[in-house]
Amino acid sequence: MGNWVVNHWFSVLFLATWLGLNVFLFVHAFLSYEKADKYYYTREILGSALAWARASARCLNFNSMLILLPVCRNLLSFLRGTCSFCRRTLRKQLDHNLTFHKLVAYMICLHTAIHIIAHLFNFEHYSKSRQATDGSLASVLSILSHQEKGKESWLNPISSPNMTVEYVTFTSIAGLTGVIITIALVLMVTSAVEFIRRSYFEVFWYTHHVFIIYFIGLGIHGIGGIVRGQTEESLNASHPHRCAESFKQWDVHDSHCKHPQFEGLPAESWKWILAPVVLYIFERILRFYRSQQKVVITKVVMHPSKVLELQMNKRGFSMEVGQYIFVNCPSISYLEWHPFTLTSAPEEDFFSIHIRAAGDWTENLIRAFEQQQSPIPRIEVDGPFGTVSEDVFQYEVAVLVGAGIGVTPFASVLKSIWYKFRHADHNLKTQTAGHATLNFDKATDILTGLKQKTSFGRPMWDNEFSTIANAHPRSVVGVFLCGPQALAKSLSKRCHQYSSLDPRKVQFYFNKENF
C-alpha cells in the first residue's frame, strides 16, 4: 500500500497545484476588474459580467498554454530519458500525459462556457445602454465617441441605436474570432469522445487538427480591444471617484471634470501561448524531418486473424523495449499517422510492428500488403517514443498483462529478456518473467518466438497477486497493462490491496500503456 499512497498523493498534489493556479488566476483577475478604478465606467455599463468575462479569459489563456505540452512526445521522451534516475513516483507522472491533456481540455471548455455567457450579458448591456434615453451615466458613456490625438475614445462598441448585437459580433475581430474559436473547440471535443476515437479514428484525427485554427484565432482574439478602460492620463485628470456623480457637468466649459478618455486593453493571449506553440512547431519539424528518412521493409508476414507483421530498417533508428512509433502510408493517406507498439527487441537488427485490422486505414494497409503489389507500399515512420514499459527492467519482478492486441508491447520485453539471459546480462534486475503469447497452432509464438503458450481464460487476480506477494516478500513488483480501462481499475485496486504498508516489504507498482 505504501507506494500506491505515495504515487496517489503525488498525483493529487500535481492536480491540486494546477487547480490552485486556476483558482488563483480566476480570483485575481476577477477582483482586478471588479475593483480597479480603470474599469469604473466600464462596470457602470456591464456590471460584474466584465469581471466574469475577463477572469475566465485569464484561465483560458493559462490552460491553452498547457494543452500542447502533454502531446509534445519528443519532449516527454527527453524528460523520461533525463529522469531515468529519478524516483519512480516522478517518472510515473509522465505516463499520465494524455489524462492531463483531457483534464486541461475540460477546463478550457468550462471557462469557454463562462466566457461566452458573460459576453452575452455584456453585449446585452451594451445594447440597452446605447438605446437608453434616460440620461443615465451608462447612456451618456455609451454615446461617447470622438477622436483625440488620433485615438478613438469610445467605451461602447455599439456605435448607434440601430446597430444589432449580431452585427457587432460578426464584424469585430473579437466577435468573429470568438465564434470561430468556439466552433473549433466544439468540433475537437465532440470528435474526441471514446466512441468516435475508437471506431472512427480518421474523424478524430482530421477534426482534432482544427487546433491550428483555434490557436490562430486565440492569438488575434484580443487585438480589436473591444473591452476598454479609462486611460491613465484621464484617471489623473478626471478620476471617477471625483467626477462620476457630476457627469452632467462634463460639458460645462469651466468644469474641473472632463469627458473620460478610454483605450482598448492590449491583446494578452498571444503572450501566453507563444512559447508552447513555438515548442510544438519545433516538435512537428523534428518529427517531419525524422519521418522523411527512408524506411526499408525487410519482411512482410501475414498472420492469422488478419494481423500484419512488418519488419523494417531505418538508418540511425534506436529503440528501447515497450516504445512505439507513428506510421504513415502515403498511398492510403498523406496526413494520417497511427501509433503502433514496437514488437521487436532492441537486440535485434530490425524493428517490427504488428497491425490488426481495426478501421478503414488499417484494413486498407493490410489489403495493400496482401495484394503483394510491386513495389510494395511505401511506409514512413516517426519515433520511437517512450512509454511506461521502458521501466520494466527497473523492477525485480515484472507482471505483464495484455488483452487482445494489447500483448504487442510485451513481445518486445519478452524477446529482450530472452536475449539478456542468453548473453548473461548482469545489469538485468528482473528475476522472473511472465509469458504472453497467442495460442495459435504453431511451434512458436508469432510475436516472441517462445515455445511457451498462453492458457486462455481470465486469471484469478487475487490468487495471482497473493502468490507473487508470498513468493517475493521484499521485492518491488512492476505490474504492466496494455488493455481496457475496466481491467486497469481491477489491477490498480489489487496493486493497492497487496502492497505492504512497510516500504521495506513487497510493493506493487501499477503501470498502464497510454498512446
VOGU-3710 file (C-alpha; in Angstrom, 3 decimals, decimal comma):
1> mgnwvvnhwf> 0,000/0,000/0,000  2,924/2,330/0,708  3,993/3,011/-2,892  0,372/3,343/-4,022  -0,213/6,037/-1,397  2,924/7,943/-2,458  2,008/7,765/-6,159  -1,598/8,678/-5,439  -0,743/11,666/-3,290  1,905/12,887/-5,701
11> svlflatwlg> -0,698/12,848/-8,480  -3,186/14,569/-6,189  -0,575/17,217/-5,323  0,113/17,863/-9,002  -3,593/18,210/-9,815  -4,190/20,343/-6,727  -1,399/22,680/-7,829  -2,920/23,007/-11,296  -6,403/23,577/-9,896  -4,989/26,022/-7,360
21> lnvflfvhaf> -3,338/28,047/-10,099  -6,641/28,149/-11,981  -8,462/29,378/-8,879  -5,769/31,958/-8,124  -5,724/33,327/-11,675  -9,518/33,489/-11,798  -9,925/35,233/-8,421  -7,028/37,616/-9,052  -8,378/38,670/-12,443  -11,952/38,874/-11,158
31> lsyekadkyy> -11,021/41,187/-8,287  -8,801/43,298/-10,547  -11,622/44,060/-12,978  -14,254/44,276/-10,240  -12,340/46,789/-8,106  -9,873/48,673/-10,317  -10,668/52,374/-10,891  -9,567/51,981/-14,500  -12,742/49,991/-15,202  -15,127/52,054/-13,060
41> ytreilgsal> -17,013/53,417/-16,065  -16,869/50,076/-17,897  -18,551/48,422/-14,901  -21,182/51,154/-14,971  -22,386/49,660/-18,257  -21,501/45,981/-17,857  -21,689/45,346/-14,140  -19,989/42,174/-12,801  -20,220/40,451/-16,192  -16,994/42,294/-17,086
51> awarasarcl> -15,072/40,570/-14,280  -16,572/37,168/-15,119  -15,546/37,513/-18,764  -12,001/38,672/-18,012  -11,364/36,128/-15,234  -12,457/33,225/-17,421  -10,308/34,617/-20,251  -7,261/34,568/-17,965  -7,832/30,897/-17,146  -8,485/30,130/-20,828
61> nfnsmlillp> -5,092/31,589/-21,695  -3,382/29,637/-18,912  -4,853/26,292/-19,934  -4,322/26,961/-23,642  -0,667/27,419/-22,718  -0,643/23,947/-21,137  -2,767/21,961/-23,601  0,010/21,309/-26,136  2,723/20,267/-23,685  1,347/16,778/-22,866
71> vcrnllsflr> 1,283/15,888/-26,589  4,847/17,013/-27,293  6,040/13,425/-27,471  9,699/14,213/-28,082  9,671/16,465/-25,030  8,175/13,668/-22,928  10,720/11,158/-24,240  13,502/13,626/-23,413  12,172/14,160/-19,888  11,798/10,408/-19,433
81> gtcsfcrrtl> 15,397/9,909/-20,519  16,845/12,708/-18,387  14,784/11,493/-15,433  15,917/7,883/-15,766  17,482/8,035/-12,320  14,544/9,852/-10,719  12,201/8,145/-8,317  9,514/6,009/-9,934  6,929/8,357/-8,462  8,261/11,269/-10,507
91> rkqldhnltf> 8,636/9,271/-13,707  5,148/7,833/-13,429  3,614/11,297/-13,702  4,821/11,426/-17,308  2,634/8,412/-18,055  -0,479/10,464/-17,283  0,174/12,915/-20,114  -2,995/12,131/-22,068  -5,128/12,189/-18,925  -3,777/15,633/-18,090
101> hklvaymicl> -4,325/16,721/-21,708  -8,005/15,773/-21,357  -8,362/17,500/-17,984  -6,914/20,702/-19,407  -9,317/20,424/-22,350  -12,261/20,091/-19,953  -11,067/23,174/-18,082  -10,846/25,093/-21,361  -14,431/24,072/-22,144  -15,606/25,204/-18,714
111> htaihiiahl> -14,026/28,643/-18,984  -15,129/28,984/-22,593  -18,715/28,495/-21,437  -18,274/31,086/-18,656  -16,606/33,499/-21,080  -19,369/33,180/-23,684  -22,194/33,555/-21,168  -20,540/36,603/-19,599  -20,106/38,246/-23,004  -23,735/37,527/-23,904
121> fnfehysksr> -24,683/39,592/-20,873  -22,067/42,203/-21,818  -23,470/42,678/-25,307  -26,987/42,849/-23,912  -25,866/45,591/-21,509  -24,037/47,422/-24,322  -27,177/47,334/-26,454  -29,533/48,515/-23,702  -27,193/51,323/-22,665  -26,849/52,538/-26,263
131> qatdgslasv> -30,596/52,571/-26,782  -31,360/54,193/-23,409  -32,682/57,775/-23,455  -32,996/58,281/-19,702  -29,861/60,390/-19,400  -28,219/57,911/-17,014  -24,462/57,663/-16,662  -24,468/54,413/-18,657  -26,332/56,044/-21,547  -24,005/59,059/-21,519
141> lsilshqekg> -20,936/56,806/-21,554  -22,407/54,802/-24,446  -22,656/57,807/-26,762  -19,096/58,961/-26,143  -17,329/58,573/-29,460  -14,829/61,129/-30,571  -11,245/61,494/-31,722  -8,481/62,944/-29,624  -4,829/62,866/-30,582  -5,652/60,309/-33,251
151> keswlnpiss> -7,083/57,794/-30,804  -10,671/56,625/-30,577  -12,098/57,197/-27,126  -15,333/55,234/-27,204  -16,434/52,866/-24,461  -19,429/51,122/-26,019  -18,657/49,164/-29,236  -22,289/49,585/-30,378  -21,953/52,970/-32,040  -25,603/53,596/-32,919
161> pnmtveyvtf> -29,019/52,600/-31,510  -29,820/50,768/-34,733  -26,721/48,545/-34,632  -27,507/44,972/-33,625  -25,510/42,685/-31,382  -25,223/40,191/-34,257  -23,667/42,849/-36,487  -21,019/43,719/-33,901  -20,330/40,025/-33,282  -19,601/39,187/-36,911
171> tsiagltgvi> -17,850/42,439/-37,904  -15,478/42,851/-34,943  -12,218/40,931/-34,603  -13,096/39,796/-31,091  -16,591/38,668/-32,049  -15,690/36,847/-35,261  -12,628/35,082/-33,843  -14,677/34,171/-30,772  -17,234/32,399/-32,937  -14,504/30,608/-34,907
181> itialvlmvt> -12,664/29,536/-31,749  -15,865/28,182/-30,218  -16,753/26,165/-33,324  -13,219/24,746/-33,484  -13,367/23,776/-29,807  -16,762/22,080/-30,184  -15,503/20,064/-33,166  -12,371/18,936/-31,328  -14,164/17,951/-28,142  -17,069/16,099/-29,760
191> savefirrsy> -14,804/14,147/-32,122  -12,518/13,106/-29,265  -15,121/11,102/-27,345  -14,150/7,476/-26,788  -16,645/6,004/-29,253  -15,563/8,159/-32,197  -11,876/7,897/-31,362  -12,028/4,090/-31,258  -14,467/3,446/-34,105  -13,818/6,388/-36,448
201> fevfwythhv> -10,206/7,321/-35,819  -9,961/9,223/-39,105  -12,747/11,580/-37,990  -10,928/12,193/-34,703  -7,573/12,640/-36,437  -8,652/15,187/-39,030  -11,038/17,119/-36,793  -8,516/17,413/-33,984  -6,218/19,330/-36,293  -8,519/22,341/-36,250
211> fiiyfiglgi> -6,479/23,168/-33,150  -4,391/25,189/-35,596  -7,418/27,408/-36,258  -8,100/27,548/-32,512  -4,642/28,876/-31,686  -4,542/31,351/-34,563  -7,949/32,686/-33,545  -6,949/32,839/-29,885  -3,761/34,715/-30,718  -5,586/37,537/-32,505
221> hgiggivrgq> -8,799/37,452/-30,443  -7,943/40,467/-28,291  -6,400/42,665/-30,999  -9,608/44,669/-31,513  -9,559/45,946/-27,928  -13,332/45,708/-27,585  -13,109/45,734/-23,770  -11,857/49,144/-22,743  -10,815/51,045/-19,654  -10,016/54,635/-18,724
231> teeslnashp> -6,586/55,903/-19,725  -4,022/56,679/-17,042  -3,886/60,338/-18,098  -7,673/60,654/-17,899  -7,711/58,940/-14,494  -5,276/61,511/-13,118  -7,205/64,435/-14,602  -10,795/63,247/-14,018  -10,872/60,433/-11,503  -14,253/58,641/-11,444
241> hrcaesfkqw> -14,485/58,879/-7,641  -14,442/62,635/-8,075  -16,233/63,078/-11,382  -18,698/60,222/-11,894  -21,514/61,832/-9,894  -21,116/65,130/-11,769  -21,249/63,520/-15,227  -23,922/66,009/-16,344  -21,386/68,801/-15,859  -18,751/67,231/-18,140
251> dvhdshckhp> -19,784/69,528/-20,989  -19,570/72,683/-18,864  -16,613/74,759/-20,027  -15,150/75,584/-16,611  -15,890/72,199/-15,014  -12,963/70,500/-13,282  -14,230/67,168/-14,671  -13,931/66,433/-18,371  -15,099/63,591/-20,574  -13,170/60,456/-19,592
261> qfeglpaesw> -10,851/59,035/-22,218  -10,777/55,300/-22,902  -8,393/52,798/-24,507  -8,650/49,174/-25,532  -6,899/46,525/-23,480  -3,750/45,156/-25,148  -4,033/41,605/-26,510  -2,739/39,088/-23,958  -3,482/35,632/-25,327  -0,520/35,529/-27,695
271> kwilapvvly> 1,866/36,116/-24,787  0,550/33,018/-23,022  0,599/30,659/-25,989  3,691/31,860/-27,882  6,270/29,663/-26,111  4,296/26,369/-26,201  3,269/26,985/-29,827  6,911/27,560/-30,823  7,890/24,427/-28,903  5,159/22,427/-30,632
281> iferilrfyr> 6,184/23,757/-34,069  9,763/22,680/-33,340  8,396/19,285/-32,275  6,491/18,914/-35,537  9,506/19,988/-37,625  11,651/17,408/-35,859  9,040/14,717/-36,381  8,637/15,669/-40,054  12,404/15,540/-40,627  12,630/12,163/-38,931
291> sqqkvvitkv> 9,660/10,788/-40,844  11,260/11,644/-44,180  14,209/9,310/-43,579  13,984/6,218/-45,763  12,369/3,104/-44,293  13,269/-0,277/-45,792  10,719/-3,053/-45,314  12,766/-6,233/-44,973  9,967/-8,722/-44,306  6,184/-8,906/-44,536
301> vmhpskvlel> 4,291/-11,650/-42,680  0,539/-12,234/-42,733  -0,564/-13,928/-39,514  -3,966/-15,465/-38,688  -6,865/-13,188/-37,715  -5,719/-10,551/-40,218  -2,633/-9,496/-38,285  0,106/-7,960/-40,444  3,722/-8,015/-39,300  6,178/-5,550/-40,845
311> qmnkrgfsme> 9,905/-5,864/-40,200  11,841/-2,742/-41,122  15,198/-0,988/-41,078  15,931/2,716/-40,852  19,276/4,479/-40,578  20,020/5,693/-37,069  16,939/4,049/-35,577  17,450/3,144/-31,914  14,766/1,768/-29,630  14,081/0,535/-26,117
321> vgqyifvncp> 11,579/-2,105/-25,035  7,940/-1,046/-24,932  8,353/2,000/-27,169  6,035/2,871/-30,043  6,209/4,599/-33,406  3,818/6,524/-35,642  3,294/5,033/-39,085  2,096/6,730/-42,264  1,358/5,165/-45,654  1,181/7,952/-48,276
331> sisylewhpf> -0,621/5,738/-50,788  -3,523/5,480/-48,311  -3,394/8,944/-46,721  -0,763/11,660/-46,693  -1,943/13,084/-43,378  -2,922/10,142/-41,195  -0,356/8,846/-38,685  -1,236/5,902/-36,463  0,629/4,680/-33,337  1,908/1,094/-33,147
341> tltsapeedf> 3,906/-0,571/-30,414  7,269/-1,992/-31,420  7,257/-5,785/-31,100  10,946/-6,325/-31,784  13,708/-6,308/-29,195  16,499/-3,689/-29,079  18,981/-6,514/-29,554  17,572/-7,402/-32,996  18,879/-5,899/-36,232  15,423/-4,721/-37,326
351> fsihiraagd> 12,334/-3,168/-35,774  8,858/-4,568/-36,226  5,195/-3,846/-35,621  2,054/-5,983/-35,708  -1,051/-4,398/-37,226  -4,562/-5,695/-36,627  -7,495/-4,708/-38,846  -9,355/-2,147/-36,729  -10,724/0,550/-39,003  -10,549/1,812/-42,581
361> wtenlirafe> -6,885/2,807/-42,506  -5,565/-0,461/-41,072  -7,825/-2,512/-43,334  -6,576/-0,631/-46,403  -2,969/-1,091/-45,298  -3,365/-4,824/-44,741  -5,166/-5,175/-48,070  -2,340/-3,338/-49,844  0,254/-5,779/-48,500  -1,971/-8,811/-49,035
371> qqqspiprie> -2,164/-7,987/-52,736  1,648/-8,164/-52,876  1,907/-5,114/-55,070  5,198/-4,342/-56,759  6,650/-2,144/-55,495  5,233/-2,645/-52,028  3,587/0,384/-50,402  5,963/2,997/-49,021  5,942/3,418/-45,261  7,048/6,462/-43,261
381> vdgpfgtvse> 7,966/6,141/-39,601  8,209/8,716/-36,824  9,689/7,790/-33,464  10,324/5,858/-31,366  8,611/7,414/-28,363  8,826/6,300/-24,762  6,149/4,593/-22,702  5,781/3,214/-19,220  7,015/-0,210/-20,373  10,537/1,176/-20,701
391> dvfqyevavl> 10,799/0,846/-16,919  10,134/-2,896/-16,903  13,773/-3,832/-16,257  13,912/-1,471/-13,279  11,817/-3,970/-11,323  12,964/-7,176/-9,682  9,667/-8,829/-10,601  7,541/-7,917/-13,610  3,933/-8,885/-14,291  2,887/-8,271/-17,892
401> vgagigvtpf> -0,827/-8,211/-18,701  -2,025/-7,840/-22,266  -5,568/-8,107/-23,595  -6,088/-8,902/-27,286  -3,678/-6,951/-29,483  -2,505/-5,438/-26,190  0,054/-8,233/-25,935  2,214/-6,449/-28,507  4,024/-4,071/-26,103  5,267/-7,054/-24,144
411> asvlksiwyk> 6,534/-9,039/-27,122  9,473/-6,638/-27,184  10,020/-7,089/-23,447  9,951/-10,897/-23,572  12,285/-11,065/-26,548  14,721/-8,699/-24,849  14,650/-10,777/-21,652  15,483/-13,861/-23,720  18,443/-12,063/-25,307  19,661/-10,740/-21,959
421> frhadhnlkt> 19,557/-14,168/-20,333  21,226/-15,686/-23,365  24,091/-13,195/-23,108  24,199/-13,292/-19,286  23,415/-9,585/-18,857  24,377/-8,890/-15,221  22,605/-5,492/-15,265  19,218/-7,194/-15,537  17,354/-6,727/-12,244  14,383/-8,862/-13,222
431> qtaghatlnf> 14,436/-12,300/-11,515  11,415/-13,695/-13,079  9,482/-13,254/-16,310  5,926/-13,995/-17,234  4,935/-15,037/-20,732  2,341/-13,597/-23,092  1,721/-15,138/-26,493  -1,115/-16,049/-28,782  -2,155/-19,716/-28,749  -2,139/-20,377/-32,479
441> dkatdiltgl> -1,363/-23,770/-33,915  2,323/-23,080/-34,467  5,513/-24,390/-32,964  6,457/-20,999/-31,545  4,639/-17,790/-30,689  4,137/-15,403/-33,608  5,259/-12,391/-31,559  8,021/-13,576/-29,251  9,281/-16,771/-30,830  8,931/-18,529/-27,453
451> kqktsfgrpm> 7,664/-22,115/-27,264  5,628/-21,467/-24,114  1,936/-20,871/-24,887  -0,702/-18,923/-23,042  -3,615/-20,629/-21,336  -6,841/-18,875/-22,304  -9,255/-17,620/-19,669  -9,328/-14,750/-17,194  -6,786/-15,130/-14,357  -7,888/-15,193/-10,737
461> wdnefstian> -6,184/-11,934/-9,861  -6,376/-12,311/-6,100  -4,655/-15,682/-6,328  -2,017/-14,322/-8,704  -1,181/-11,288/-6,544  -1,220/-13,299/-3,347  1,159/-15,866/-4,847  3,555/-13,191/-6,078  3,466/-11,355/-2,735  4,268/-14,567/-0,855
471> ahprsvvgvf> 6,994/-15,624/-3,279  8,686/-12,192/-3,266  8,014/-10,711/0,191  10,666/-7,979/-0,121  10,575/-7,235/-3,846  9,389/-4,286/-5,894  6,901/-5,653/-8,428  6,019/-3,801/-11,602  2,559/-4,594/-12,999  2,249/-3,516/-16,631
481> lcgpqalaks> -1,007/-3,442/-18,560  -1,995/-2,781/-22,134  -5,733/-3,304/-22,160  -9,174/-1,860/-21,398  -9,972/0,584/-18,616  -12,080/-1,912/-16,669  -9,091/-4,241/-16,382  -6,895/-1,273/-15,419  -9,172/-0,439/-12,489  -9,123/-4,046/-11,330
491> lskrchqyss> -5,325/-4,344/-11,448  -4,784/-0,934/-9,869  -7,038/-1,973/-6,990  -5,059/-5,198/-6,490  -1,731/-3,320/-6,548  -3,056/-1,123/-3,785  -4,523/-4,028/-1,853  -1,460/-6,295/-1,904  1,245/-3,676/-1,346  2,617/-3,704/2,160
501> ldprkvqfyf> 2,361/-0,692/4,462  6,005/-1,326/5,272  8,058/0,156/2,385  10,743/-2,477/3,040  8,338/-5,257/2,066  6,580/-6,151/-1,171  5,388/-3,152/-3,197  3,282/-3,341/-6,358  3,561/-0,510/-8,900  0,778/-0,315/-11,472
511> nkenf> 1,704/0,936/-14,970  -0,674/1,334/-17,912  0,161/1,969/-21,534  -1,245/5,202/-22,970  -0,979/6,366/-26,585
//
